[in-house]
Amino acid sequence: MAIYTFYLCNLGGGASSFEAFDLGSDAEAPARALQMLADHPTCTYVAVWDDARPVLERHRDIALTLPLGRPQPDANSLPI
């Protein structure tokens, strides 16, 4: 188990708040980030870190969750 920090970020990229959770693996982070977006409607995205390691960003406006370091998909290629 590891402590993951979930940063509630605004459109400009600044974090207005954060919450920490003890998770079993990175695989649990997307669902928790999605729940945080639902709980905090003014938040634009959630950035998840495991200590100094970025895990993922879950954006409100994209239907996908991608690990950091991967290119974002072209908006024209997303399913409607």
Backbone hydrogen bonds, N-H to C=O, Kabsch-Sander energy under -0.5 kcal/mol:
donor,donor_aa,acceptor,acceptor_aa,energy
2,A,23,L,-2.4
4,Y,2,A,-0.6
4,Y,21,F,-3.3
5,T,49,W,-2.9
6,F,4,Y,-0.5
6,F,19,E,-3.4
7,Y,5,T,-0.6
7,Y,47,A,-3.3
8,L,6,F,-0.5
8,L,17,S,-2.4
9,C,7,Y,-0.8
9,C,45,Y,-3.0
10,N,14,G,-2.7
13,G,10,N,-2.0
16,S,8,L,-2.6
16,S,14,G,-0.6
17,S,8,L,-1.0
19,E,6,F,-2.1
21,F,4,Y,-2.6
23,L,2,A,-2.5
23,L,21,F,-0.8
28,E,25,S,-1.5
29,A,26,D,-1.6
32,R,28,E,-1.4
33,A,29,A,-2.7
34,L,30,P,-2.3
35,Q,31,A,-2.1
36,M,32,R,-2.1
37,L,33,A,-2.1
38,A,34,L,-1.8
39,D,35,Q,-2.1
40,H,36,M,-1.6
43,C,40,H,-1.8
44,T,9,C,-2.4
45,Y,9,C,-1.6
46,V,58,R,-2.3
47,A,7,Y,-2.2
48,V,56,L,-3.2
49,W,5,T,-2.5
50,D,53,R,-2.9
51,D,3,I,-0.6
51,D,49,W,-0.6
53,R,50,D,-2.0
55,V,48,V,-3.1
56,L,48,V,-1.1
57,E,66,L,-1.0
58,R,46,V,-2.7
59,H,57,E,-0.6
59,H,64,L,-0.5
60,R,44,T,-2.3
62,I,59,H,-0.8
66,L,57,E,-0.7
68,L,55,V,-1.1
70,R,67,P,-1.3
77,S,74,D,-2.0
78,L,75,A,-0.8
